Amino acid sequence: NHVIAILKEAVTNTFKHAQASSIYVKAIIEHNLLVLEIEDDGIGYKRASSKKHYGIIGMIERTELLNGQFEIFRKLDKGTKIIVKIPL
C-alpha cells in the first residue's frame, strides 16, 4: 500500500536524519481527501542536498501514483513538515 509506504518513509527519515526529539503524525479525511501530516522538530534539510534524498523522491512518486499532492516545508534547525493529500 502506497499510503503506508509514504508514512513509513517519512517516519524513517525522521529517525535517520532529523535528530528530532519529537515527531507528530496526523491522518484525517477532509473534503474527500486523505490528508497526512508528518512534522518533526529536527534539524531540517538543505534543499541543495535534496537530490540525494531518495526517500523523498519515493514519497513524491508514490503520491503521484495515487493522483495526490505532496508538499514539504522545511526550516533549517527548526524541523520539517510533510503534507500529503490523496483523493478518496
N, CA, C and O atoms as a Maestro MAE file, in Angstrom:
{
 s_m_m2io_version
 :::
 2.0.0
}

f_m_ct {
 s_m_title
 :::
 protein
 m_atom[352] {
  # First column is atom index #
  i_m_mmod_type
  r_m_x_coord
  r_m_y_coord
  r_m_z_coord
  i_m_residue_number
  s_m_chain_name
  s_m_pdb_residue_name
  s_m_pdb_atom_name
  i_m_atomic_number
  :::
  1 25 0.844 -1.186 0.000 1 A "ASN " " N  " 7
  2 3 0.000 0.000 0.000 1 A "ASN " " CA " 6
  3 2 0.885 1.244 0.000 1 A "ASN " " C  " 6
  4 15 1.774 1.382 0.840 1 A "ASN " " O  " 8
  5 25 0.635 2.142 -0.944 2 A "HIS " " N  " 7
  6 3 1.448 3.346 -1.089 2 A "HIS " " CA " 6
  7 2 1.325 4.282 0.109 2 A "HIS " " C  " 6
  8 15 2.306 4.913 0.503 2 A "HIS " " O  " 8
  9 25 0.143 4.380 0.687 3 A "VAL " " N  " 7
  10 3 -0.055 5.281 1.835 3 A "VAL " " CA " 6
  11 2 0.819 4.841 3.008 3 A "VAL " " C  " 6
  12 15 1.487 5.667 3.630 3 A "VAL " " O  " 8
  13 25 0.814 3.558 3.307 4 A "ILE " " N  " 7
  14 3 1.634 3.040 4.404 4 A "ILE " " CA " 6
  15 2 3.114 3.255 4.105 4 A "ILE " " C  " 6
  16 15 3.880 3.611 5.001 4 A "ILE " " O  " 8
  17 25 3.522 3.044 2.859 5 A "ALA " " N  " 7
  18 3 4.924 3.237 2.485 5 A "ALA " " CA " 6
  19 2 5.349 4.695 2.638 5 A "ALA " " C  " 6
  20 15 6.472 4.969 3.062 5 A "ALA " " O  " 8
  21 25 4.470 5.627 2.298 6 A "ILE " " N  " 7
  22 3 4.775 7.054 2.459 6 A "ILE " " CA " 6
  23 2 4.962 7.381 3.936 6 A "ILE " " C  " 6
  24 15 5.935 8.033 4.315 6 A "ILE " " O  " 8
  25 25 4.034 6.929 4.762 7 A "LEU " " N  " 7
  26 3 4.148 7.178 6.206 7 A "LEU " " CA " 6
  27 2 5.420 6.558 6.775 7 A "LEU " " C  " 6
  28 15 6.138 7.190 7.550 7 A "LEU " " O  " 8
  29 25 5.687 5.322 6.385 8 A "LYS " " N  " 7
  30 3 6.877 4.626 6.886 8 A "LYS " " CA " 6
  31 2 8.150 5.367 6.492 8 A "LYS " " C  " 6
  32 15 9.050 5.530 7.316 8 A "LYS " " O  " 8
  33 25 8.236 5.813 5.256 9 A "GLU " " N  " 7
  34 3 9.428 6.518 4.791 9 A "GLU " " CA " 6
  35 2 9.605 7.849 5.514 9 A "GLU " " C  " 6
  36 15 10.721 8.205 5.893 9 A "GLU " " O  " 8
  37 25 8.520 8.582 5.707 10 A "ALA " " N  " 7
  38 3 8.605 9.868 6.401 10 A "ALA " " CA " 6
  39 2 9.096 9.685 7.836 10 A "ALA " " C  " 6
  40 15 9.956 10.432 8.301 10 A "ALA " " O  " 8
  41 25 8.554 8.703 8.525 11 A "VAL " " N  " 7
  42 3 8.963 8.449 9.914 11 A "VAL " " CA " 6
  43 2 10.401 7.929 9.954 11 A "VAL " " C  " 6
  44 15 11.184 8.335 10.813 11 A "VAL " " O  " 8
  45 25 10.747 7.037 9.035 12 A "THR " " N  " 7
  46 3 12.114 6.513 8.977 12 A "THR " " CA " 6
  47 2 13.116 7.627 8.720 12 A "THR " " C  " 6
  48 15 14.165 7.678 9.364 12 A "THR " " O  " 8
  49 25 12.804 8.525 7.782 13 A "ASN " " N  " 7
  50 3 13.695 9.658 7.508 13 A "ASN " " CA " 6
  51 2 13.902 10.512 8.747 13 A "ASN " " C  " 6
  52 15 15.009 10.986 9.004 13 A "ASN " " O  " 8
  53 25 12.840 10.707 9.513 14 A "THR " " N  " 7
  54 3 12.962 11.496 10.737 14 A "THR " " CA " 6
  55 2 13.943 10.840 11.694 14 A "THR " " C  " 6
  56 15 14.832 11.504 12.228 14 A "THR " " O  " 8
  57 25 13.786 9.547 11.913 15 A "PHE " " N  " 7
  58 3 14.678 8.850 12.840 15 A "PHE " " CA " 6
  59 2 16.117 8.817 12.340 15 A "PHE " " C  " 6
  60 15 17.049 8.936 13.135 15 A "PHE " " O  " 8
  61 25 16.310 8.656 11.033 16 A "LYS " " N  " 7
  62 3 17.658 8.534 10.478 16 A "LYS " " CA " 6
  63 2 18.393 9.866 10.375 16 A "LYS " " C  " 6
  64 15 19.598 9.931 10.618 16 A "LYS " " O  " 8
  65 25 17.672 10.929 10.016 17 A "HIS " " N  " 7
  66 3 18.348 12.151 9.602 17 A "HIS " " CA " 6
  67 2 18.029 13.406 10.404 17 A "HIS " " C  " 6
  68 15 18.854 14.318 10.450 17 A "HIS " " O  " 8
  69 25 16.880 13.484 11.026 18 A "ALA " " N  " 7
  70 3 16.404 14.766 11.551 18 A "ALA " " CA " 6
  71 2 16.957 15.150 12.916 18 A "ALA " " C  " 6
  72 15 16.926 16.323 13.289 18 A "ALA " " O  " 8
  73 25 17.459 14.181 13.657 19 A "GLN " " N  " 7
  74 3 17.900 14.448 15.031 19 A "GLN " " CA " 6
  75 2 16.772 15.115 15.829 19 A "GLN " " C  " 6
  76 15 17.008 16.028 16.620 19 A "GLN " " O  " 8
  77 25 15.566 14.646 15.608 20 A "ALA " " N  " 7
  78 3 14.382 15.236 16.239 20 A "ALA " " CA " 6
  79 2 14.152 14.639 17.620 20 A "ALA " " C  " 6
  80 15 14.495 13.487 17.887 20 A "ALA " " O  " 8
  81 25 13.568 15.448 18.482 21 A "SER " " N  " 7
  82 3 13.166 14.928 19.792 21 A "SER " " CA " 6
  83 2 11.698 14.511 19.779 21 A "SER " " C  " 6
  84 15 11.248 13.793 20.672 21 A "SER " " O  " 8
  85 25 10.948 14.961 18.765 22 A "SER " " N  " 7
  86 3 9.554 14.534 18.653 22 A "SER " " CA " 6
  87 2 9.119 14.525 17.188 22 A "SER " " C  " 6
  88 15 9.656 15.244 16.346 22 A "SER " " O  " 8
  89 25 8.130 13.686 16.926 23 A "ILE " " N  " 7
  90 3 7.522 13.603 15.602 23 A "ILE " " CA " 6
  91 2 6.012 13.550 15.803 23 A "ILE " " C  " 6
  92 15 5.516 12.890 16.717 23 A "ILE " " O  " 8
  93 25 5.295 14.248 14.940 24 A "TYR " " N  " 7
  94 3 3.845 14.344 15.018 24 A "TYR " " CA " 6
  95 2 3.287 13.773 13.722 24 A "TYR " " C  " 6
  96 15 3.660 14.224 12.639 24 A "TYR " " O  " 8
  97 25 2.406 12.798 13.815 25 A "VAL " " N  " 7
  98 3 1.788 12.188 12.642 25 A "VAL " " CA " 6
  99 2 0.277 12.337 12.775 25 A "VAL " " C  " 6
  100 15 -0.310 11.990 13.800 25 A "VAL " " O  " 8
  101 25 -0.338 12.859 11.721 26 A "LYS " " N  " 7
  102 3 -1.785 13.088 11.735 26 A "LYS " " CA " 6
  103 2 -2.354 12.586 10.411 26 A "LYS " " C  " 6
  104 15 -1.787 12.839 9.348 26 A "LYS " " O  " 8
  105 25 -3.464 11.884 10.481 27 A "ALA " " N  " 7
  106 3 -4.173 11.431 9.284 27 A "ALA " " CA " 6
  107 2 -5.646 11.759 9.470 27 A "ALA " " C  " 6
  108 15 -6.277 11.315 10.429 27 A "ALA " " O  " 8
  109 25 -6.185 12.541 8.544 28 A "ILE " " N  " 7
  110 3 -7.596 12.917 8.622 28 A "ILE " " CA " 6
  111 2 -8.235 12.791 7.239 28 A "ILE " " C  " 6
  112 15 -7.546 12.774 6.219 28 A "ILE " " O  " 8
  113 25 -9.545 12.706 7.227 29 A "ILE " " N  " 7
  114 3 -10.300 12.759 5.978 29 A "ILE " " CA " 6
  115 2 -10.995 14.106 5.944 29 A "ILE " " C  " 6
  116 15 -11.738 14.469 6.856 29 A "ILE " " O  " 8
  117 25 -10.737 14.839 4.870 30 A "GLU " " N  " 7
  118 3 -11.231 16.211 4.755 30 A "GLU " " CA " 6
  119 2 -11.568 16.485 3.290 30 A "GLU " " C  " 6
  120 15 -10.709 16.355 2.418 30 A "GLU " " O  " 8
  121 25 -12.810 16.860 3.022 31 A "HIS " " N  " 7
  122 3 -13.246 17.212 1.658 31 A "HIS " " CA " 6
  123 2 -12.895 16.117 0.656 31 A "HIS " " C  " 6
  124 15 -12.340 16.400 -0.406 31 A "HIS " " O  " 8
  125 25 -13.215 14.880 0.989 32 A "ASN " " N  " 7
  126 3 -12.974 13.733 0.107 32 A "ASN " " CA " 6
  127 2 -11.493 13.481 -0.176 32 A "ASN " " C  " 6
  128 15 -11.134 12.906 -1.203 32 A "ASN " " O  " 8
  129 25 -10.641 13.920 0.752 33 A "LEU " " N  " 7
  130 3 -9.201 13.694 0.655 33 A "LEU " " CA " 6
  131 2 -8.709 13.022 1.926 33 A "LEU " " C  " 6
  132 15 -9.196 13.309 3.020 33 A "LEU " " O  " 8
  133 25 -7.747 12.133 1.775 34 A "LEU " " N  " 7
  134 3 -6.984 11.657 2.917 34 A "LEU " " CA " 6
  135 2 -5.810 12.614 3.051 34 A "LEU " " C  " 6
  136 15 -5.012 12.755 2.124 34 A "LEU " " O  " 8
  137 25 -5.702 13.270 4.193 35 A "VAL " " N  " 7
  138 3 -4.636 14.240 4.427 35 A "VAL " " CA " 6
  139 2 -3.705 13.677 5.489 35 A "VAL " " C  " 6
  140 15 -4.121 13.388 6.611 35 A "VAL " " O  " 8
  141 25 -2.441 13.528 5.120 36 A "LEU " " N  " 7
  142 3 -1.410 13.068 6.046 36 A "LEU " " CA " 6
  143 2 -0.491 14.236 6.362 36 A "LEU " " C  " 6
  144 15 -0.051 14.953 5.464 36 A "LEU " " O  " 8
  145 25 -0.208 14.418 7.634 37 A "GLU " " N  " 7
  146 3 0.756 15.431 8.053 37 A "GLU " " CA " 6
  147 2 1.786 14.752 8.939 37 A "GLU " " C  " 6
  148 15 1.440 14.094 9.920 37 A "GLU " " O  " 8
  149 25 3.049 14.917 8.587 38 A "ILE " " N  " 7
  150 3 4.142 14.379 9.379 38 A "ILE " " CA " 6
  151 2 5.079 15.547 9.657 38 A "ILE " " C  " 6
  152 15 5.600 16.169 8.731 38 A "ILE " " O  " 8
  153 25 5.290 15.839 10.928 39 A "GLU " " N  " 7
  154 3 6.079 17.008 11.305 39 A "GLU " " CA " 6
  155 2 7.047 16.633 12.418 39 A "GLU " " C  " 6
  156 15 6.703 15.881 13.331 39 A "GLU " " O  " 8
  157 25 8.268 17.168 12.329 40 A "ASP " " N  " 7
  158 3 9.244 16.919 13.383 40 A "ASP " " CA " 6
  159 2 9.897 18.233 13.802 40 A "ASP " " C  " 6
  160 15 9.740 19.265 13.150 40 A "ASP " " O  " 8
  161 25 10.629 18.164 14.905 41 A "ASP " " N  " 7
  162 3 11.325 19.348 15.414 41 A "ASP " " CA " 6
  163 2 12.836 19.202 15.246 41 A "ASP " " C  " 6
  164 15 13.612 19.702 16.060 41 A "ASP " " O  " 8
  165 25 13.236 18.518 14.195 42 A "GLY " " N  " 7
  166 3 14.649 18.237 13.974 42 A "GLY " " CA " 6
  167 2 15.393 19.360 13.277 42 A "GLY " " C  " 6
  168 15 14.987 20.521 13.320 42 A "GLY " " O  " 8
  169 25 16.494 18.985 12.631 43 A "ILE " " N  " 7
  170 3 17.399 19.962 12.042 43 A "ILE " " CA " 6
  171 2 16.983 20.404 10.645 43 A "ILE " " C  " 6
  172 15 17.608 21.295 10.071 43 A "ILE " " O  " 8
  173 25 15.941 19.799 10.092 44 A "GLY " " N  " 7
  174 3 15.531 20.132 8.733 44 A "GLY " " CA " 6
  175 2 16.531 19.563 7.741 44 A "GLY " " C  " 6
  176 15 17.376 18.750 8.115 44 A "GLY " " O  " 8
  177 25 16.450 19.976 6.483 45 A "TYR " " N  " 7
  178 3 17.429 19.538 5.497 45 A "TYR " " CA " 6
  179 2 17.637 20.661 4.501 45 A "TYR " " C  " 6
  180 15 16.780 21.528 4.327 45 A "TYR " " O  " 8
  181 25 18.787 20.629 3.852 46 A "LYS " " N  " 7
  182 3 19.122 21.659 2.879 46 A "LYS " " CA " 6
  183 2 18.562 21.274 1.522 46 A "LYS " " C  " 6
  184 15 18.711 20.132 1.086 46 A "LYS " " O  " 8
  185 25 17.924 22.213 0.858 47 A "ARG " " N  " 7
  186 3 17.322 21.953 -0.450 47 A "ARG " " CA " 6
  187 2 18.372 21.480 -1.453 47 A "ARG " " C  " 6
  188 15 18.095 20.587 -2.253 47 A "ARG " " O  " 8
  189 25 19.551 22.052 -1.426 48 A "ALA " " N  " 7
  190 3 20.586 21.689 -2.392 48 A "ALA " " CA " 6
  191 2 20.939 20.209 -2.316 48 A "ALA " " C  " 6
  192 15 21.314 19.608 -3.323 48 A "ALA " " O  " 8
  193 25 20.825 19.626 -1.144 49 A "SER " " N  " 7
  194 3 21.172 18.214 -0.997 49 A "SER " " CA " 6
  195 2 19.971 17.300 -1.208 49 A "SER " " C  " 6
  196 15 20.102 16.080 -1.113 49 A "SER " " O  " 8
  197 25 18.807 17.870 -1.493 50 A "SER " " N  " 7
  198 3 17.594 17.053 -1.589 50 A "SER " " CA " 6
  199 2 17.632 16.079 -2.762 50 A "SER " " C  " 6
  200 15 16.896 15.092 -2.758 50 A "SER " " O  " 8
  201 25 18.479 16.333 -3.774 51 A "LYS " " N  " 7
  202 3 18.582 15.407 -4.897 51 A "LYS " " CA " 6
  203 2 19.079 14.041 -4.440 51 A "LYS " " C  " 6
  204 15 18.829 13.033 -5.102 51 A "LYS " " O  " 8
  205 25 19.770 14.005 -3.329 52 A "LYS " " N  " 7
  206 3 20.299 12.751 -2.800 52 A "LYS " " CA " 6
  207 2 19.309 12.069 -1.871 52 A "LYS " " C  " 6
  208 15 19.582 10.973 -1.383 52 A "LYS " " O  " 8
  209 25 18.191 12.678 -1.620 53 A "HIS " " N  " 7
  210 3 17.199 12.137 -0.698 53 A "HIS " " CA " 6
  211 2 16.218 11.255 -1.467 53 A "HIS " " C  " 6
  212 15 15.120 11.682 -1.821 53 A "HIS " " O  " 8
  213 25 16.638 10.018 -1.717 54 A "TYR " " N  " 7
  214 3 15.809 9.106 -2.496 54 A "TYR " " CA " 6
  215 2 14.506 8.775 -1.784 54 A "TYR " " C  " 6
  216 15 13.510 8.462 -2.436 54 A "TYR " " O  " 8
  217 25 14.499 8.839 -0.460 55 A "GLY " " N  " 7
  218 3 13.265 8.601 0.281 55 A "GLY " " CA " 6
  219 2 12.211 9.638 -0.053 55 A "GLY " " C  " 6
  220 15 11.035 9.309 -0.206 55 A "GLY " " O  " 8
  221 25 12.629 10.888 -0.167 56 A "ILE " " N  " 7
  222 3 11.703 11.966 -0.525 56 A "ILE " " CA " 6
  223 2 11.199 11.761 -1.953 56 A "ILE " " C  " 6
  224 15 10.009 11.913 -2.230 56 A "ILE " " O  " 8
  225 25 12.111 11.418 -2.848 57 A "ILE " " N  " 7
  226 3 11.715 11.166 -4.233 57 A "ILE " " CA " 6
  227 2 10.693 10.031 -4.289 57 A "ILE " " C  " 6
  228 15 9.703 10.118 -5.016 57 A "ILE " " O  " 8
  229 25 10.933 8.976 -3.526 58 A "GLY " " N  " 7
  230 3 9.995 7.852 -3.491 58 A "GLY " " CA " 6
  231 2 8.629 8.252 -2.966 58 A "GLY " " C  " 6
  232 15 7.608 7.800 -3.484 58 A "GLY " " O  " 8
  233 25 8.599 9.106 -1.929 59 A "MET " " N  " 7
  234 3 7.316 9.569 -1.395 59 A "MET " " CA " 6
  235 2 6.564 10.395 -2.431 59 A "MET " " C  " 6
  236 15 5.348 10.267 -2.572 59 A "MET " " O  " 8
  237 25 7.289 11.239 -3.153 60 A "ILE " " N  " 7
  238 3 6.663 12.051 -4.198 60 A "ILE " " CA " 6
  239 2 6.093 11.148 -5.294 60 A "ILE " " C  " 6
  240 15 4.957 11.334 -5.729 60 A "ILE " " O  " 8
  241 25 6.882 10.176 -5.733 61 A "GLU " " N  " 7
  242 3 6.422 9.273 -6.791 61 A "GLU " " CA " 6
  243 2 5.196 8.473 -6.358 61 A "GLU " " C  " 6
  244 15 4.260 8.307 -7.140 61 A "GLU " " O  " 8
  245 25 5.192 7.979 -5.130 62 A "ARG " " N  " 7
  246 3 4.036 7.222 -4.640 62 A "ARG " " CA " 6
  247 2 2.797 8.112 -4.555 62 A "ARG " " C  " 6
  248 15 1.692 7.679 -4.881 62 A "ARG " " O  " 8
  249 25 2.985 9.351 -4.117 63 A "THR " " N  " 7
  250 3 1.866 10.293 -4.039 63 A "THR " " CA " 6
  251 2 1.294 10.544 -5.430 63 A "THR " " C  " 6
  252 15 0.077 10.573 -5.613 63 A "THR " " O  " 8
  253 25 2.174 10.723 -6.406 64 A "GLU " " N  " 7
  254 3 1.719 10.958 -7.778 64 A "GLU " " CA " 6
  255 2 0.971 9.750 -8.337 64 A "GLU " " C  " 6
  256 15 -0.002 9.914 -9.074 64 A "GLU " " O  " 8
  257 25 1.416 8.535 -7.993 65 A "LEU " " N  " 7
  258 3 0.712 7.331 -8.440 65 A "LEU " " CA " 6
  259 2 -0.723 7.290 -7.919 65 A "LEU " " C  " 6
  260 15 -1.598 6.682 -8.535 65 A "LEU " " O  " 8
  261 25 -0.954 7.940 -6.784 66 A "LEU " " N  " 7
  262 3 -2.286 7.996 -6.179 66 A "LEU " " CA " 6
  263 2 -3.039 9.268 -6.572 66 A "LEU " " C  " 6
  264 15 -4.075 9.588 -5.988 66 A "LEU " " O  " 8
  265 25 -2.509 9.993 -7.568 67 A "ASN " " N  " 7
  266 3 -3.093 11.262 -8.030 67 A "ASN " " CA " 6
  267 2 -3.185 12.284 -6.909 67 A "ASN " " C  " 6
  268 15 -4.124 13.077 -6.860 67 A "ASN " " O  " 8
  269 25 -2.217 12.264 -6.016 68 A "GLY " " N  " 7
  270 3 -2.229 13.159 -4.869 68 A "GLY " " CA " 6
  271 2 -1.260 14.319 -5.004 68 A "GLY " " C  " 6
  272 15 -0.613 14.508 -6.034 68 A "GLY " " O  " 8
  273 25 -1.185 15.085 -3.929 69 A "GLN " " N  " 7
  274 3 -0.288 16.239 -3.841 69 A "GLN " " CA " 6
  275 2 0.676 16.017 -2.686 69 A "GLN " " C  " 6
  276 15 0.279 15.557 -1.616 69 A "GLN " " O  " 8
  277 25 1.939 16.344 -2.907 70 A "PHE " " N  " 7
  278 3 2.981 16.207 -1.897 70 A "PHE " " CA " 6
  279 2 3.610 17.574 -1.678 70 A "PHE " " C  " 6
  280 15 4.037 18.230 -2.628 70 A "PHE " " O  " 8
  281 25 3.664 17.997 -0.423 71 A "GLU " " N  " 7
  282 3 4.307 19.264 -0.082 71 A "GLU " " CA " 6
  283 2 5.279 19.012 1.059 71 A "GLU " " C  " 6
  284 15 5.013 18.218 1.961 71 A "GLU " " O  " 8
  285 25 6.402 19.699 1.002 72 A "ILE " " N  " 7
  286 3 7.359 19.607 2.096 72 A "ILE " " CA " 6
  287 2 7.795 21.019 2.463 72 A "ILE " " C  " 6
  288 15 8.138 21.829 1.601 72 A "ILE " " O  " 8
  289 25 7.774 21.286 3.738 73 A "PHE " " N  " 7
  290 3 8.159 22.588 4.271 73 A "PHE " " CA " 6
  291 2 9.317 22.352 5.228 73 A "PHE " " C  " 6
  292 15 9.259 21.455 6.069 73 A "PHE " " O  " 8
  293 25 10.341 23.134 5.107 74 A "ARG " " N  " 7
  294 3 11.481 22.945 5.992 74 A "ARG " " CA " 6
  295 2 11.980 24.277 6.516 74 A "ARG " " C  " 6
  296 15 11.960 25.301 5.832 74 A "ARG " " O  " 8
  297 25 12.418 24.218 7.732 75 A "LYS " " N  " 7
  298 3 13.060 25.362 8.366 75 A "LYS " " CA " 6
  299 2 14.355 24.834 8.948 75 A "LYS " " C  " 6
  300 15 14.337 24.043 9.891 75 A "LYS " " O  " 8
  301 25 15.469 25.259 8.399 76 A "LEU " " N  " 7
  302 3 16.758 24.769 8.853 76 A "LEU " " CA " 6
  303 2 16.882 24.957 10.354 76 A "LEU " " C  " 6
  304 15 16.669 26.056 10.865 76 A "LEU " " O  " 8
  305 25 17.219 23.912 11.048 77 A "ASP " " N  " 7
  306 3 17.349 23.858 12.512 77 A "ASP " " CA " 6
  307 2 16.013 23.969 13.242 77 A "ASP " " C  " 6
  308 15 15.994 24.100 14.466 77 A "ASP " " O  " 8
  309 25 14.891 23.917 12.512 78 A "LYS " " N  " 7
  310 3 13.584 24.021 13.171 78 A "LYS " " CA " 6
  311 2 12.608 22.950 12.712 78 A "LYS " " C  " 6
  312 15 11.434 22.987 13.081 78 A "LYS " " O  " 8
  313 25 13.069 22.001 11.917 79 A "GLY " " N  " 7
  314 3 12.207 20.879 11.579 79 A "GLY " " CA " 6
  315 2 11.692 20.856 10.160 79 A "GLY " " C  " 6
  316 15 11.968 21.739 9.348 79 A "GLY " " O  " 8
  317 25 10.935 19.815 9.895 80 A "THR " " N  " 7
  318 3 10.370 19.555 8.578 80 A "THR " " CA " 6
  319 2 8.909 19.151 8.742 80 A "THR " " C  " 6
  320 15 8.542 18.473 9.702 80 A "THR " " O  " 8
  321 25 8.086 19.576 7.792 81 A "LYS " " N  " 7
  322 3 6.685 19.175 7.777 81 A "LYS " " CA " 6
  323 2 6.351 18.686 6.373 81 A "LYS " " C  " 6
  324 15 6.628 19.358 5.379 81 A "LYS " " O  " 8
  325 25 5.754 17.509 6.316 82 A "ILE " " N  " 7
  326 3 5.309 16.930 5.053 82 A "ILE " " CA " 6
  327 2 3.788 16.850 5.089 82 A "ILE " " C  " 6
  328 15 3.198 16.394 6.069 82 A "ILE " " O  " 8
  329 25 3.163 17.302 4.002 83 A "ILE " " N  " 7
  330 3 1.711 17.188 3.863 83 A "ILE " " CA " 6
  331 2 1.430 16.440 2.564 83 A "ILE " " C  " 6
  332 15 1.906 16.822 1.495 83 A "ILE " " O  " 8
  333 25 0.653 15.373 2.676 84 A "VAL " " N  " 7
  334 3 0.262 14.571 1.523 84 A "VAL " " CA " 6
  335 2 -1.262 14.567 1.469 84 A "VAL " " C  " 6
  336 15 -1.931 14.284 2.463 84 A "VAL " " O  " 8
  337 25 -1.801 14.888 0.288 85 A "LYS " " N  " 7
  338 3 -3.252 14.877 0.088 85 A "LYS " " CA " 6
  339 2 -3.571 13.895 -1.033 85 A "LYS " " C  " 6
  340 15 -3.074 14.016 -2.153 85 A "LYS " " O  " 8
  341 25 -4.418 12.918 -0.700 86 A "ILE " " N  " 7
  342 3 -4.748 11.858 -1.642 86 A "ILE " " CA " 6
  343 2 -6.264 11.794 -1.804 86 A "ILE " " C  " 6
  344 15 -6.988 11.673 -0.817 86 A "ILE " " O  " 8
  345 25 -6.748 11.875 -3.047 87 A "PRO " " N  " 7
  346 3 -8.195 11.787 -3.253 87 A "PRO " " CA " 6
  347 2 -8.726 10.400 -2.892 87 A "PRO " " C  " 6
  348 15 -8.078 9.381 -3.131 87 A "PRO " " O  " 8
  349 25 -9.930 10.395 -2.307 88 A "LEU " " N  " 7
  350 3 -10.567 9.125 -1.937 88 A "LEU " " CA " 6
  351 2 -11.522 8.662 -3.017 88 A "LEU " " C  " 6
  352 15 -12.148 7.612 -2.879 88 A "LEU " " O  " 8
  :::
 }
 m_bond[351] {
  # First column is bond index #
  i_m_from
  i_m_to
  i_m_order
  :::
  1 1 2 1
  2 2 3 1
  3 3 4 2
  4 3 5 1
  5 5 6 1
  6 6 7 1
  7 7 8 2
  8 7 9 1
  9 9 10 1
  10 10 11 1
  11 11 12 2
  12 11 13 1
  13 13 14 1
  14 14 15 1
  15 15 16 2
  16 15 17 1
  17 17 18 1
  18 18 19 1
  19 19 20 2
  20 19 21 1
  21 21 22 1
  22 22 23 1
  23 23 24 2
  24 23 25 1
  25 25 26 1
  26 26 27 1
  27 27 28 2
  28 27 29 1
  29 29 30 1
  30 30 31 1
  31 31 32 2
  32 31 33 1
  33 33 34 1
  34 34 35 1
  35 35 36 2
  36 35 37 1
  37 37 38 1
  38 38 39 1
  39 39 40 2
  40 39 41 1
  41 41 42 1
  42 42 43 1
  43 43 44 2
  44 43 45 1
  45 45 46 1
  46 46 47 1
  47 47 48 2
  48 47 49 1
  49 49 50 1
  50 50 51 1
  51 51 52 2
  52 51 53 1
  53 53 54 1
  54 54 55 1
  55 55 56 2
  56 55 57 1
  57 57 58 1
  58 58 59 1
  59 59 60 2
  60 59 61 1
  61 61 62 1
  62 62 63 1
  63 63 64 2
  64 63 65 1
  65 65 66 1
  66 66 67 1
  67 67 68 2
  68 67 69 1
  69 69 70 1
  70 70 71 1
  71 71 72 2
  72 71 73 1
  73 73 74 1
  74 74 75 1
  75 75 76 2
  76 75 77 1
  77 77 78 1
  78 78 79 1
  79 79 80 2
  80 79 81 1
  81 81 82 1
  82 82 83 1
  83 83 84 2
  84 83 85 1
  85 85 86 1
  86 86 87 1
  87 87 88 2
  88 87 89 1
  89 89 90 1
  90 90 91 1
  91 91 92 2
  92 91 93 1
  93 93 94 1
  94 94 95 1
  95 95 96 2
  96 95 97 1
  97 97 98 1
  98 98 99 1
  99 99 100 2
  100 99 101 1
  101 101 102 1
  102 102 103 1
  103 103 104 2
  104 103 105 1
  105 105 106 1
  106 106 107 1
  107 107 108 2
  108 107 109 1
  109 109 110 1
  110 110 111 1
  111 111 112 2
  112 111 113 1
  113 113 114 1
  114 114 115 1
  115 115 116 2
  116 115 117 1
  117 117 118 1
  118 118 119 1
  119 119 120 2
  120 119 121 1
  121 121 122 1
  122 122 123 1
  123 123 124 2
  124 123 125 1
  125 125 126 1
  126 126 127 1
  127 127 128 2
  128 127 129 1
  129 129 130 1
  130 130 131 1
  131 131 132 2
  132 131 133 1
  133 133 134 1
  134 134 135 1
  135 135 136 2
  136 135 137 1
  137 137 138 1
  138 138 139 1
  139 139 140 2
  140 139 141 1
  141 141 142 1
  142 142 143 1
  143 143 144 2
  144 143 145 1
  145 145 146 1
  146 146 147 1
  147 147 148 2
  148 147 149 1
  149 149 150 1
  150 150 151 1
  151 151 152 2
  152 151 153 1
  153 153 154 1
  154 154 155 1
  155 155 156 2
  156 155 157 1
  157 157 158 1
  158 158 159 1
  159 159 160 2
  160 159 161 1
  161 161 162 1
  162 162 163 1
  163 163 164 2
  164 163 165 1
  165 165 166 1
  166 166 167 1
  167 167 168 2
  168 167 169 1
  169 169 170 1
  170 170 171 1
  171 171 172 2
  172 171 173 1
  173 173 174 1
  174 174 175 1
  175 175 176 2
  176 175 177 1
  177 177 178 1
  178 178 179 1
  179 179 180 2
  180 179 181 1
  181 181 182 1
  182 182 183 1
  183 183 184 2
  184 183 185 1
  185 185 186 1
  186 186 187 1
  187 187 188 2
  188 187 189 1
  189 189 190 1
  190 190 191 1
  191 191 192 2
  192 191 193 1
  193 193 194 1
  194 194 195 1
  195 195 196 2
  196 195 197 1
  197 197 198 1
  198 198 199 1
  199 199 200 2
  200 199 201 1
  201 201 202 1
  202 202 203 1
  203 203 204 2
  204 203 205 1
  205 205 206 1
  206 206 207 1
  207 207 208 2
  208 207 209 1
  209 209 210 1
  210 210 211 1
  211 211 212 2
  212 211 213 1
  213 213 214 1
  214 214 215 1
  215 215 216 2
  216 215 217 1
  217 217 218 1
  218 218 219 1
  219 219 220 2
  220 219 221 1
  221 221 222 1
  222 222 223 1
  223 223 224 2
  224 223 225 1
  225 225 226 1
  226 226 227 1
  227 227 228 2
  228 227 229 1
  229 229 230 1
  230 230 231 1
  231 231 232 2
  232 231 233 1
  233 233 234 1
  234 234 235 1
  235 235 236 2
  236 235 237 1
  237 237 238 1
  238 238 239 1
  239 239 240 2
  240 239 241 1
  241 241 242 1
  242 242 243 1
  243 243 244 2
  244 243 245 1
  245 245 246 1
  246 246 247 1
  247 247 248 2
  248 247 249 1
  249 249 250 1
  250 250 251 1
  251 251 252 2
  252 251 253 1
  253 253 254 1
  254 254 255 1
  255 255 256 2
  256 255 257 1
  257 257 258 1
  258 258 259 1
  259 259 260 2
  260 259 261 1
  261 261 262 1
  262 262 263 1
  263 263 264 2
  264 263 265 1
  265 265 266 1
  266 266 267 1
  267 267 268 2
  268 267 269 1
  269 269 270 1
  270 270 271 1
  271 271 272 2
  272 271 273 1
  273 273 274 1
  274 274 275 1
  275 275 276 2
  276 275 277 1
  277 277 278 1
  278 278 279 1
  279 279 280 2
  280 279 281 1
  281 281 282 1
  282 282 283 1
  283 283 284 2
  284 283 285 1
  285 285 286 1
  286 286 287 1
  287 287 288 2
  288 287 289 1
  289 289 290 1
  290 290 291 1
  291 291 292 2
  292 291 293 1
  293 293 294 1
  294 294 295 1
  295 295 296 2
  296 295 297 1
  297 297 298 1
  298 298 299 1
  299 299 300 2
  300 299 301 1
  301 301 302 1
  302 302 303 1
  303 303 304 2
  304 303 305 1
  305 305 306 1
  306 306 307 1
  307 307 308 2
  308 307 309 1
  309 309 310 1
  310 310 311 1
  311 311 312 2
  312 311 313 1
  313 313 314 1
  314 314 315 1
  315 315 316 2
  316 315 317 1
  317 317 318 1
  318 318 319 1
  319 319 320 2
  320 319 321 1
  321 321 322 1
  322 322 323 1
  323 323 324 2
  324 323 325 1
  325 325 326 1
  326 326 327 1
  327 327 328 2
  328 327 329 1
  329 329 330 1
  330 330 331 1
  331 331 332 2
  332 331 333 1
  333 333 334 1
  334 334 335 1
  335 335 336 2
  336 335 337 1
  337 337 338 1
  338 338 339 1
  339 339 340 2
  340 339 341 1
  341 341 342 1
  342 342 343 1
  343 343 344 2
  344 343 345 1
  345 345 346 1
  346 346 347 1
  347 347 348 2
  348 347 349 1
  349 349 350 1
  350 350 351 1
  351 351 352 2
  :::
 }
}
